[in-house]
């Protein structure tokens, strides 16, 4: 696919759109990082145990199913909250091979006001999405800015 852009105005417009797109992704990454940091600041801690692994395939209809598309294991964790009630949750991050084994002890972070809002205290559970969005945004905005600086020097 080829695009033909006439004049400097068209190139500047495309460069602006690329930088804006990257900035949007970077902003989403920063917002997600803020949400994780806020959750960490107020979270209560408890010891939990992985009681099972829930194996699921990605059911995204917009993606083509591939032969090597393997299911991911989502750990199901039991813990006791500060009020003494037993709780159970499925972590939002799955992987293949599994990151956790059945019977493994993990640290659980949960919202005291809403103990069903719980996560495993791990880098992937807390920081994977902010890192992906922020990283993609930084790369795209950086490329757009580099192109803008390089073409500005030539004109």
DAJOSUL-V527531 format. One record per residue. N is the residue number from 0. RES is the residue in three letters. PHI is phi as a letter, one per 30 degrees, with the letter a starting at -180 (* if undefined). NEAR is the number of other C-alpha atoms within 8 Angstrom. Layout:
# DAJOSUL-V527531
n->[N & N]
res->[RES & RES]
phi->[PHI & PHI]
near->[NEAR & NEAR]
This chain:
# DAJOSUL-V527531
n->[0 & 1 & 2 & 3 & 4 & 5 & 6 & 7 & 8 & 9 & 10 & 11 & 12 & 13 & 14 & 15 & 16 & 17 & 18 & 19 & 20 & 21 & 22 & 23 & 24 & 25 & 26 & 27 & 28 & 29 & 30 & 31 & 32 & 33 & 34 & 35 & 36 & 37 & 38 & 39 & 40 & 41 & 42 & 43 & 44 & 45 & 46 & 47 & 48 & 49 & 50 & 51 & 52 & 53 & 54 & 55 & 56 & 57 & 58 & 59 & 60 & 61 & 62 & 63 & 64 & 65 & 66 & 67 & 68 & 69 & 70 & 71 & 72 & 73 & 74 & 75 & 76 & 77 & 78 & 79 & 80 & 81 & 82 & 83 & 84 & 85 & 86 & 87 & 88 & 89 & 90 & 91 & 92 & 93 & 94 & 95 & 96 & 97 & 98 & 99 & 100 & 101 & 102 & 103 & 104 & 105 & 106 & 107 & 108 & 109 & 110 & 111 & 112 & 113 & 114 & 115 & 116 & 117 & 118 & 119 & 120 & 121 & 122 & 123 & 124 & 125 & 126 & 127 & 128 & 129 & 130 & 131 & 132 & 133 & 134 & 135 & 136 & 137 & 138 & 139 & 140 & 141 & 142 & 143 & 144 & 145 & 146 & 147 & 148 & 149 & 150 & 151 & 152 & 153 & 154]
res->[UNK & UNK & UNK & UNK & UNK & UNK & UNK & UNK & UNK & UNK & UNK & UNK & UNK & UNK & UNK & UNK & UNK & UNK & UNK & UNK & UNK & UNK & UNK & UNK & UNK & UNK & UNK & UNK & UNK & UNK & UNK & UNK & UNK & UNK & UNK & UNK & UNK & UNK & UNK & UNK & UNK & UNK & UNK & UNK & UNK & UNK & UNK & UNK & UNK & UNK & UNK & UNK & UNK & UNK & UNK & UNK & UNK & UNK & UNK & UNK & UNK & UNK & UNK & UNK & UNK & UNK & UNK & UNK & UNK & UNK & UNK & UNK & UNK & UNK & UNK & UNK & UNK & UNK & UNK & UNK & UNK & UNK & UNK & UNK & UNK & UNK & UNK & UNK & UNK & UNK & UNK & UNK & UNK & UNK & UNK & UNK & UNK & UNK & UNK & UNK & UNK & UNK & UNK & UNK & UNK & UNK & UNK & UNK & UNK & UNK & UNK & UNK & UNK & UNK & UNK & UNK & UNK & UNK & UNK & UNK & UNK & UNK & UNK & UNK & UNK & UNK & UNK & UNK & UNK & UNK & UNK & UNK & UNK & UNK & UNK & UNK & UNK & UNK & UNK & UNK & UNK & UNK & UNK & UNK & UNK & UNK & UNK & UNK & UNK & UNK & UNK & UNK & UNK & UNK & UNK]
phi->[* & c & c & c & c & c & i & d & d & d & d & d & d & d & d & d & d & d & d & d & d & d & d & d & d & d & d & d & d & d & d & d & d & d & d & d & d & d & d & d & d & c & d & c & c & a & d & b & b & d & c & a & c & c & d & b & c & d & c & d & d & d & c & d & d & c & d & c & d & c & d & c & c & c & d & c & c & c & a & c & d & d & d & i & d & d & b & b & b & c & d & d & c & c & a & b & d & d & d & b & c & d & j & d & d & b & d & c & c & b & d & d & d & b & e & d & d & b & b & d & d & a & e & d & d & c & b & d & d & e & d & d & d & d & d & d & d & d & d & d & d & d & d & d & d & d & d & d & d & d & d & d & d & d & d]
near->[2 & 3 & 4 & 4 & 6 & 7 & 6 & 6 & 7 & 9 & 10 & 9 & 8 & 8 & 12 & 9 & 8 & 11 & 14 & 9 & 11 & 15 & 11 & 9 & 13 & 14 & 10 & 11 & 16 & 10 & 9 & 10 & 11 & 8 & 8 & 10 & 8 & 8 & 9 & 8 & 6 & 7 & 10 & 8 & 8 & 10 & 10 & 12 & 12 & 16 & 10 & 9 & 11 & 9 & 8 & 8 & 8 & 6 & 4 & 5 & 5 & 4 & 5 & 5 & 5 & 5 & 4 & 4 & 7 & 6 & 9 & 13 & 13 & 15 & 13 & 13 & 13 & 12 & 12 & 12 & 11 & 6 & 5 & 6 & 7 & 8 & 10 & 9 & 9 & 9 & 13 & 7 & 7 & 11 & 9 & 9 & 6 & 10 & 7 & 7 & 8 & 9 & 8 & 8 & 8 & 10 & 10 & 13 & 13 & 13 & 13 & 9 & 4 & 7 & 10 & 9 & 7 & 11 & 11 & 10 & 10 & 6 & 7 & 7 & 12 & 10 & 10 & 9 & 9 & 13 & 10 & 9 & 12 & 14 & 10 & 11 & 16 & 12 & 9 & 12 & 14 & 10 & 9 & 12 & 10 & 8 & 9 & 10 & 8 & 8 & 8 & 7 & 6 & 5 & 4]
